[in-house]
Amino acid sequence: MNAVAPGRVDTPLLRSLTTENPSVFDEWVAQVPMRRLILPQEVADTVASLASPNSSAITGQTLIAAGGVPPAGLQGHNAQIGRSQRDGSRPRP
């Protein structure tokens, strides 16, 4: 089984959350190396690719589709992986 973990997706609902303070949307965009949020179609394309026969050898993976920024729930995990690469310690489960 595989999964896709999208970051902030540029949707009308997401934009509606920033109507009173548009600078928040700009701040979110500034945090993304691509300098834009991902689009719903990009998430769908990632899912379709992962579900295609061309990806039959990929199993047990989570693909992060976030334009270079990991979703909030994975940041701690990524930090532990980075630490283990630097000092040889093992990440905690």
N, C-alpha and C positions, 0 to 999 in steps of 0.2 A: 504494500500500500504506500502511496506517495501523497504528498500534500503540497499546496501552494500557499505561501504566506505573503499576502500583499501588504505593502505599506499604505500610506495615504493615497487613496484613489480619487481623482478629480471627478466628482459627481455633483449634481445639483444639491443633494443633501449635505455634502461636506461644505460646499460653498455657502449654503444657507446658515451654517453654524458661524460664519464669519461676517454676516451682513452688517452687524452693528459695529464691528471692528475689523475692517478690511486688511489692516496691517498684519493681523494674525495669519491670514492666508499667505501673504508675502513672506512672512517669517518661516512658515512651513516650507515654501518653495526654496528659500535660501539655504535650508538645511540639506537639500537633496543635491548630490553632485551633478545630476543631469539638469539642474535648475528648472525642473518642472515636476509636477506630480504625475504619477502613472495614470493611464487612461483605462476605463473598464475593458475596452477591447484588448488591451495588452495583457490584462489578467486572463481574459478568456483565451487568448492565443497561447499563453503559457500553459494553461490547463489542457488545451487541445493537443499541444505538443507533447506534454507529459503522458497523455492518454493514448497517443498514437503508437502504432506498431514500431515506429522508429526509435521509441524509447523503451522497448521491451526489456533491455538490460538494466534499466534504472529501477531500483526497488528500495523501499524504506527510506526515502529521501524527502526532505522539505526544501522546495525551491523558494527562495526569497525573491519576490518581485517587488522591489521597492526603490528602484532607481539608484541603488548604492547605499541606502540607509536601512539598517535592519529594523523590523518591527519591534516595538517596545518590549514585548515579552521575551525576545531573544537576545537583548543587549547584554544581560548578565551572563548568559551562556557564552556568548562571543567573547566577553571580557575574560572569562575563565580559560577559554581555549587560548587566547592570546598570552595569558600569564604562563600557562604550562609550556608554551613554546619558548618563552624567554628564560624561565628558571628551572625547567625540567620537572616541576611539580605536576601532579595529575589534577584535572578539574574535578570538582565535587559533583555528584549526580544531582 
